Amino acid sequence: MKIGTRILHTGNEIDRNTGALSVPVYHASTYRQEKAGEFGPYSYGRSGNPTRDALESIITELEGGIDGFAFSSGMAALSSVFLIFSPGDHLVVTEDVYGGTYRVLTQLFNRLGIEATFVDFTDPAKVKAAVRENTKALFAETPSNPLLRITDLQVLSETAREKGLLTIVDNTFMTPYLQRPIEMGIDIVIHSGTKYLGGHSDLIAGLVVAADKETAARIGFIQNAFGAILGPQDCWLLMRGIKTLKARMDMHQQGAAKVAEWLSRQPEIRQVYFPGLPDHPGKDIHDRQAGGPGGIVSFRMKDGPAARQVLEALCLPALAVSLGGVESIISYPVNMSHAGMHPAHRERTGVTDDLVRLSVGLEDPDDLVADLEAAIKKI
Amino acid sequence: MPEEAGTKNVAAKKIATKAVQIGVGSDYTGAISPPIYQTATFRHPALGESTGYDYSRTGNPTRKVLEEGIALLDDGAGGFAYSSGMAAVTNLLLLFRPGDHLVVTEDLYGGTYRLLDAVFRRFGIKTSYVDTSDIYQVSQALRETTVAILVESPTNPLLKVADIPAISRMARERGIVTIADNTFMTPYLQRPLDLGADIVVYSATKYLSGHNDTVAGLVVVKDEETAERVAFLQNSVGAVLGPQDSWLVIRGMKTLGVRLDRQSENARLIAEWLADREPVTRVFYPGLDSHPGKKVLRKQAKGFGAMVSFEVINRGVAEKILNSIKLVSFAESLGGVETLMTFPAFQTHADIDPAERERMGINDRLLRLSAGIEDIDDLLDDLRQAFDGWEAHL
């Protein structure tokens, strides 16, 4: 069965009791037990909820993992995964990682004794060189946020295997419809479910899928002990979003391709970042490991003032943080998604004030292009 | 119009009134029930400008109503809502550093124990467990590196009472933070910040939400500086409460006063009934004259709460009662409108070392009852029929 079909038919989306085509929202915080010493499948809402279970099974099947976990936000998912490590452990992390991930690593987990080194993951030699005696995991985003740099997942998992390390991939930009890291040997996949999986800018959620039982048990323990779980209503909304994932992603990509091509022909635009463009660095690797370029286009204006003028002049996309919704969202990474990053680190990785990130929504791409054209002309 | 509504809310003096008024007329429509903002992100009016809301992990208007509501009830500088009580506790524990030492109530909720023992110990945070109803034990446990005292009062499940003003005073003198888990009491019955504590934490799943239909946690802090540190962690770690669940907790809190009045009365009558049963060897309810913490609790709280624990003659009788109850549900959790009975040693406190559990009195003969709001006659009838024939299980 094709992934586009499996999105709708993993077998977990139908209520077993009634046959309802939509899983019921179980708000119960606790479950009645029939007999002392014999506990039923559910005890307490934090430990397990049938609505959350359905969502967790769906994402597990789509990513091809062994078990999945739903969290109250993408950051709660990441933090829960980081909590499986111990003081003295070291992580090698892609340098142009989401600003929130950078912040929690450099302002919280470092204090708890978990160290992170940020390197350019497009160069496997640099990743290898950063590995130390106490390194426990490699953490990648591909395509990365916001510069859409490509990491070769096959090479990454081989490197990790050689050195006995775990691999963690943030698959938010691709979703399992376009890229399934576990099939390439990755151990843990993380999503901000807020983005393409939810797809309607109407919920905050995080998901984790583990490839093996032992890793799954460690994450499952933390999910219950820390309790940063996703509520039933948000679980249901996320499942509802996943039902249209294929249709949405297909249109996001088409729109993004049109916008990116148009942008790359404009003299006012210094550079366009989109894995669908023929000259995008790493395109070969991306085409090999993913089913499409996704819906995010970043571009560089001639300077900061020009970037800010474009942002202010655009009418159709909402000026807002986040991405992956049906509505186009335009954002300014330097003081929005990547504000949590040290300025020197931003400068080094190219997240500078001339950069604009566009999450292409489901509007007619002609309207988006016309809006961009009008905005650029105003400069 | 919204401002006027806000002013009205501030005019409320009593906790039950403040609770009912949470979110009333809080937005431009004047809606009596605040809207559920099911949104991830917020459009900026212009570059560098914000409506005050940017991204729902950082701040959501529905969650804000709840956070400001609990801060008002508890007289704090800031309130924070989390995806569970354990997420709330975890966020507070993340304030500390490797090498820090905590003094914690020994018979505390099993989930908090698990978190401290299996997660935070690994991160170098050390914990001493003491009977916090004995201030001498608390003082003896303090070390150079002690940064906080985490006190549950009344405790779960043995309902021991800690003298919150005395502990807070001792802590303050040494620059130690006092954190009170106020889940069993709620601000309706006890306000730890007014008693001298620095931080209050709740499983809002319990009395605050009150309908066994939400999993949620809340934190209230006394001062602005701590509020900023907690807000940083809430946003960075992202264990936030969703808008639908935030709204459900707000909805639950509106009936906090009437529910707790009825639940407390039912609990008192059940405790008195239990005290006269032959197979019952001990009843733990702070409202009974025989309870050692009654005097302290009367001084610091407006009531005795609605939790009753009791010990029976042996495990067989305990299991017989659990298997026989019909109206009362055998289930984990507490604080809801429905009466629940729990077997702490095998449910809520299963993660505590068995020998340690036995020493504290959380044995296989102990049952915990969370009184609901059913008619007391039906509850007592159900208990009576569940006790009938206990002699056969000796």
Interface residues (C-beta under 8 A of the other chain):
Chain A: H27 A28 S29 T30 Y31 R32 Q33 E34 K35 A36 G37 S43 Y44 G45 R46 F71 S72 S73 G74 M75 A76 L78 S79 L83 S86 P87 G100 R103 V104 Q107 L108 R111 L112 G113 T194 G198 S201 D202 L203 I204 G206 F221 I222 A225 F226 G227 A228 I229 L230 G231 Q233 D234 L237 R308 L311 E312 A318 L319 A320 V321 S322 G325 I329 Y332 N335 M336
Chain B: Q38 T39 A40 T41 F42 R43 H44 A46 L47 G48 D54 Y55 S56 R57 N60 Y82 S83 S84 G85 M86 A87 T90 L94 R97 P98 G111 R114 L115 A118 V119 R122 F123 G124 T205 S209 N212 D213 T214 V215 G217 F232 L233 N235 S236 V237 G238 A239 V240 L241 G242 Q244 D245 L248 A318 E319 L322 N323 S329 F330 A331 E332 S333 G336 L340 F343 F346 Q347
